[in-house]
Amino acid sequence: MAKVAVISAILEHPELCQHRFNEVVASFKGIIKGRMGIPMDEHGISVISITLIGEPDEINALTGKLGNIEHVFVKTSISKKEV
């Protein structure tokens, strides 16, 4: 029962965490449908949105791994509809 989800992430001090963030995202490339990143150098942050289709356990695993990275703050929205 796959669902559509969007993960929103804010990277504070992206120079310290973006490499690990990208490694984790790449390890879930099979469920990721799109990604948009907006660097906000003047504020010392990056804002990233990731759209994916996956099982709830996969979505939660990715969210958890990203949220465990220092300087990364995440929120996830998951559709109720199965796709």
C-alpha positions in Angstrom: 0.0 0.0 0.0 2.2 2.8 -1.3 1.5 6.4 -0.5 2.6 9.7 -1.8 4.7 11.8 0.7 6.6 15.0 0.8 9.5 15.5 3.1 10.5 19.1 3.9 13.9 19.6 5.3 15.8 22.6 6.6 19.6 22.3 6.8 21.2 24.8 9.1 24.9 25.2 8.4 24.5 23.1 5.2 28.3 22.9 4.7 28.3 20.7 7.8 25.5 18.3 6.9 24.7 18.3 3.2 27.1 15.5 2.3 25.5 13.1 4.8 22.1 14.3 3.9 22.7 13.6 0.2 24.1 10.1 1.1 21.0 9.2 2.9 18.7 10.5 0.2 20.7 8.6 -2.5 20.2 5.4 -0.5 16.4 5.8 -1.0 16.6 6.7 -4.7 14.1 3.9 -5.6 11.2 5.7 -4.0 12.1 9.3 -4.7 10.2 11.0 -7.6 11.5 14.5 -7.3 13.7 16.9 -5.2 14.0 20.6 -5.1 16.6 22.5 -3.1 16.8 26.2 -2.4 20.1 27.5 -1.0 19.6 30.5 1.2 23.3 31.4 1.7 22.4 34.8 3.1 20.7 33.0 6.0 23.1 30.1 6.3 20.4 27.5 5.5 19.2 25.3 2.7 15.5 24.3 2.2 14.9 21.0 0.5 11.6 19.3 -0.6 11.5 15.7 -1.5 8.5 14.0 -3.2 8.3 10.2 -3.0 6.0 7.2 -3.4 6.7 4.4 -1.0 5.4 2.1 1.8 4.8 3.9 5.1 7.8 2.0 6.7 10.1 3.2 3.9 8.9 6.8 4.2 9.3 6.8 8.0 12.8 5.2 7.7 14.0 8.0 5.4 12.4 10.7 7.6 14.1 9.2 10.7 17.5 8.9 9.1 17.4 12.4 7.9 16.1 13.7 11.2 19.0 12.1 13.0 21.6 14.1 11.1 22.9 17.0 13.2 21.7 20.5 11.9 18.8 18.9 9.8 15.2 19.5 10.7 12.5 17.5 8.9 8.7 17.2 8.6 6.8 14.7 6.5 3.3 14.8 5.1 1.9 11.5 3.9 -1.3 11.1 1.8 -4.2 9.0 3.1 -4.8 7.7 -0.3 -3.0 4.6 -1.5 -1.4 4.6 -4.9 
